[in-house]
Amino acid sequence: MKKLPNHVAIIMDGNTRWAENNNLDKNDGHKEGVKKARLAVEFFLENKIKNLTLFAFSTENWGRQRKEVKGLLKLFLEAINEQTPDLIKNKVKLNFIGDISRFDKVLINKIKSSQIKTSKYDSKMSLNIAISYGGRWDIEQALKSIAKDISKKKIKIKNIDESLITDYLSTSLIPDPDLIIRSAGEQRISNFFLWQAAYSEIYFLKKLWPDFNEGDFEKALDEYARRKRKFGVKTGN
């Protein structure tokens, strides 16, 4: 049996370039990207992957043109409305990680509502949407929370170790990713899981995210199965 990752994370890159290549508006590229996100959920659910994280909107993305950001936020709201019933049907637990306080009340309420609705059953998969998320932001908010708890004497400085810091991250209930897939040819993490990706296998593809298909996901799993994970420990020759 092929070795499968417990947690796959995807940096979905290339929507804007895809739109430009096809003489379309940027938001048309993002709409196509949402379709491929849904395909990813269906594929990895079918392949019994227990945890899937999609990097949908970074803290840096707030710096994009206002029209594009507005379109993205509208698209997020529509996607949650449209796809939550299917997630419930397929017993997928939906979780959002990131600084959602920056969104308007309508989107925040929809995010909270969808999380509650998809938490009422034994899930087949946990789907984590990293939205308004940044690896540096995550570490920063964890350190602030730790400092606050030290001041309240809930913890002591001597108790701070890797395990404790992990418990304060927004991903505390999510296992570290075994495999990170990035589309569109860029070979960097781009402020994604900076702490969590310490020993993740990373798989880069040149193909733009809207051009992805099931075959690309299958190749990523095949590549993961071929790799030997050592976690810094020397094994064999």
C-alpha positions as CSV (number, residue, x, y, z in Angstrom):
1,M,0.0,0.0,0.0
2,K,1.3,3.5,-0.9
3,K,2.5,5.6,2.0
4,L,0.0,8.5,2.4
5,P,0.4,11.8,4.2
6,N,-1.8,12.5,7.2
7,H,-1.9,16.2,6.4
8,V,-1.6,17.9,3.0
9,A,-1.3,21.7,2.7
10,I,-1.6,23.6,-0.6
11,I,-0.3,27.0,-1.5
12,M,-2.8,27.8,-4.3
13,D,-0.8,30.2,-6.5
14,G,-1.3,31.5,-10.1
15,N,-4.9,32.6,-10.3
16,T,-4.0,36.1,-11.4
17,R,-1.4,34.9,-14.0
18,W,-4.0,32.4,-15.3
19,A,-6.5,35.2,-15.8
20,E,-4.0,37.4,-17.6
21,N,-2.9,34.5,-19.9
22,N,-6.6,34.1,-20.8
23,N,-7.4,37.8,-21.2
24,L,-9.8,37.6,-18.3
25,D,-10.4,39.7,-15.2
26,K,-8.4,38.8,-12.0
27,N,-11.5,37.7,-10.2
28,D,-12.3,35.3,-13.0
29,G,-9.0,33.6,-12.2
30,H,-9.9,33.5,-8.5
31,K,-13.3,32.0,-9.4
32,E,-11.5,29.2,-11.4
33,G,-9.2,28.8,-8.4
34,V,-12.2,28.1,-6.1
35,K,-13.3,25.4,-8.5
36,K,-9.9,23.7,-8.2
37,A,-10.0,24.0,-4.4
38,R,-13.3,22.1,-4.5
39,L,-11.6,19.5,-6.7
40,A,-8.8,19.2,-4.2
41,V,-11.2,18.6,-1.4
42,E,-13.0,15.9,-3.4
43,F,-9.8,14.2,-4.4
44,F,-8.1,14.1,-1.0
45,L,-11.3,13.1,0.7
46,E,-11.6,10.2,-1.7
47,N,-8.0,9.2,-1.0
48,K,-8.7,9.2,2.7
49,I,-6.4,12.1,3.6
50,K,-7.4,13.1,7.1
51,N,-6.3,16.8,7.1
52,L,-6.2,19.3,4.2
53,T,-5.2,22.9,4.5
54,L,-5.7,25.4,1.7
55,F,-3.8,28.7,1.8
56,A,-6.5,31.0,0.4
57,F,-5.6,34.5,1.4
58,S,-2.4,35.7,3.1
59,T,-1.8,38.7,5.4
60,E,0.1,40.2,2.5
61,N,-2.8,39.9,0.2
62,W,-4.5,42.8,2.0
63,G,-2.1,45.0,0.1
64,R,-3.5,44.1,-3.3
65,Q,-5.8,46.5,-5.2
66,R,-9.0,47.3,-3.3
67,K,-11.2,46.0,-6.1
68,E,-9.4,42.6,-6.2
69,V,-9.6,42.3,-2.4
70,K,-13.3,43.2,-2.4
71,G,-13.9,40.6,-5.1
72,L,-12.0,37.9,-3.2
73,L,-13.9,38.5,0.0
74,K,-17.2,38.3,-1.9
75,L,-16.0,35.1,-3.5
76,F,-15.1,33.6,0.0
77,L,-18.6,34.4,1.2
78,E,-20.2,32.8,-1.8
79,A,-18.0,29.7,-1.6
80,I,-18.9,29.1,2.1
81,N,-22.6,29.5,1.3
82,E,-22.4,27.1,-1.7
83,Q,-20.1,24.5,-0.3
84,T,-21.0,24.1,3.3
85,P,-24.0,21.8,2.5
86,D,-21.7,19.4,0.5
87,L,-19.2,19.5,3.3
88,I,-21.9,18.4,5.8
89,K,-23.1,15.7,3.4
90,N,-19.6,14.3,3.1
91,K,-18.8,14.7,6.8
92,V,-16.0,17.2,6.3
93,K,-15.1,19.4,9.3
94,L,-14.4,23.0,8.3
95,N,-12.0,25.2,10.2
96,F,-10.6,28.6,9.5
97,I,-7.1,29.8,10.7
98,G,-6.0,33.4,10.4
99,D,-6.8,36.9,11.6
100,I,-10.5,36.8,10.7
101,S,-11.1,40.0,12.9
102,R,-10.1,42.0,9.8
103,F,-13.2,40.8,7.9
104,D,-16.7,42.4,8.0
105,K,-19.3,41.1,10.4
106,V,-21.2,39.2,7.7
107,L,-18.2,37.2,6.6
108,I,-17.1,36.6,10.3
109,N,-20.5,35.4,11.2
110,K,-20.7,33.1,8.2
111,I,-17.2,31.6,9.1
112,K,-18.3,31.0,12.6
113,S,-21.6,29.5,11.5
114,S,-20.0,27.1,9.0
115,Q,-17.5,25.9,11.6
116,I,-20.3,25.1,14.1
117,K,-22.5,23.4,11.5
118,T,-19.6,21.1,10.4
119,S,-18.5,20.2,13.9
120,K,-21.6,18.1,14.8
121,Y,-20.4,14.7,13.5
122,D,-17.4,12.4,13.4
123,S,-15.6,13.9,10.4
124,K,-13.9,12.0,7.6
125,M,-11.6,14.9,6.9
126,S,-10.7,18.2,8.6
127,L,-10.6,21.0,6.0
128,N,-8.6,24.0,7.2
129,I,-8.8,27.3,5.3
130,A,-5.9,29.6,5.9
131,I,-7.4,33.0,5.3
132,S,-5.9,36.4,6.4
133,Y,-3.1,34.1,7.5
134,G,0.6,34.5,7.8
135,G,3.2,32.4,9.4
136,R,4.8,35.4,11.1
137,W,1.4,36.6,12.3
138,D,0.8,33.2,13.8
139,I,4.1,33.2,15.7
140,E,3.5,36.8,16.8
141,Q,0.1,36.2,18.2
142,A,1.3,33.0,20.0
143,L,4.1,34.9,21.7
144,K,1.8,37.7,22.7
145,S,-0.6,35.1,24.3
146,I,2.3,33.4,26.0
147,A,3.5,36.8,27.4
148,K,0.0,37.6,28.6
149,D,-0.3,34.2,30.4
150,I,3.2,34.7,32.0
151,S,2.0,38.1,33.4
152,K,-1.1,36.4,34.8
153,K,1.2,33.7,36.3
154,K,-0.6,30.9,34.3
155,I,2.8,29.7,33.0
156,K,6.4,30.2,33.9
157,I,9.2,31.2,31.6
158,K,11.1,28.0,32.3
159,N,8.1,26.1,30.9
160,I,8.4,27.6,27.4
161,D,9.5,24.9,24.9
162,E,8.6,23.8,21.4
163,S,5.5,22.0,22.6
164,L,4.2,25.0,24.5
165,I,4.7,27.3,21.6
166,T,2.9,24.9,19.3
167,D,-0.1,24.9,21.7
168,Y,-0.4,28.6,21.3
169,L,-0.4,28.7,17.5
170,S,-3.7,28.9,15.6
171,T,-2.9,25.4,14.3
172,S,-2.7,23.9,17.8
173,L,-5.4,21.3,17.0
174,I,-4.0,20.5,13.6
175,P,-1.0,18.1,13.0
176,D,2.0,19.6,11.2
177,P,1.7,19.1,7.4
178,D,3.5,16.1,6.0
179,L,3.3,17.4,2.4
180,I,3.1,21.0,1.1
181,I,2.1,21.5,-2.5
182,R,2.8,24.8,-4.3
183,S,1.6,25.6,-7.8
184,A,2.8,28.2,-10.4
185,G,6.5,27.5,-10.3
186,E,7.5,29.6,-7.2
187,Q,9.8,27.7,-4.9
188,R,9.3,29.3,-1.5
189,I,7.0,29.1,1.5
190,S,5.8,32.8,1.2
191,N,5.0,33.2,4.9
192,F,2.9,30.2,5.1
193,F,3.5,27.5,7.8
194,L,6.8,28.9,9.0
195,W,6.8,26.9,12.3
196,Q,4.8,24.0,11.2
197,A,6.7,23.2,8.0
198,A,10.0,22.4,9.7
199,Y,10.0,18.8,8.4
200,S,7.3,19.0,5.7
201,E,8.0,17.5,2.3
202,I,7.6,20.2,-0.3
203,Y,6.4,19.6,-3.8
204,F,6.6,22.4,-6.4
205,L,4.8,22.4,-9.8
206,K,5.1,25.0,-12.6
207,K,1.4,24.6,-13.5
208,L,-0.9,27.4,-12.5
209,W,-3.5,26.6,-9.8
210,P,-6.6,26.9,-12.1
211,D,-5.0,24.4,-14.5
212,F,-4.6,21.7,-11.9
213,N,-6.4,18.4,-12.2
214,E,-6.6,15.1,-10.3
215,G,-3.5,13.8,-12.1
216,D,-1.4,16.6,-10.5
217,F,-2.7,15.6,-7.1
218,E,-1.9,12.0,-7.8
219,K,1.6,12.8,-8.9
220,A,2.2,14.8,-5.6
221,L,1.1,11.8,-3.6
222,D,3.3,9.5,-5.6
223,E,6.3,11.8,-5.1
224,Y,5.6,11.9,-1.3
225,A,5.5,8.1,-1.2
226,R,8.9,7.9,-2.9
227,R,10.6,10.2,-0.4
228,K,12.3,9.0,2.8
229,R,11.6,11.2,5.8
230,K,14.3,11.3,8.4
231,F,13.3,14.2,10.6
232,G,16.9,15.2,11.1
233,V,17.8,11.7,12.3
234,K,20.4,9.8,10.3
235,T,19.2,6.4,9.2
236,G,21.1,3.8,7.2
237,N,23.9,4.9,4.8
